């Protein structure tokens, strides 16, 4: 998924169900100068999503004890 976020940033958003964000990222990605910020944005968003999922899992585990 990280490689997709680097090479096709808009697909990274689309696969995670963020359609509007994916369209905005695609518009940014169309220019060569905008490709780098779009890729960085997609990778950071992917990492934040993984961290949020990990935190929710930890919270559920703590509530279960």
Secondary structure, DSSP 8 states (H G I E B T S, - for coil): -HHHHHH-HHHHHHHTT-HHHHHHHHHHHTSHHHHHHHHHHHHHHHHHHHHHHHHHHHHHHHHH-
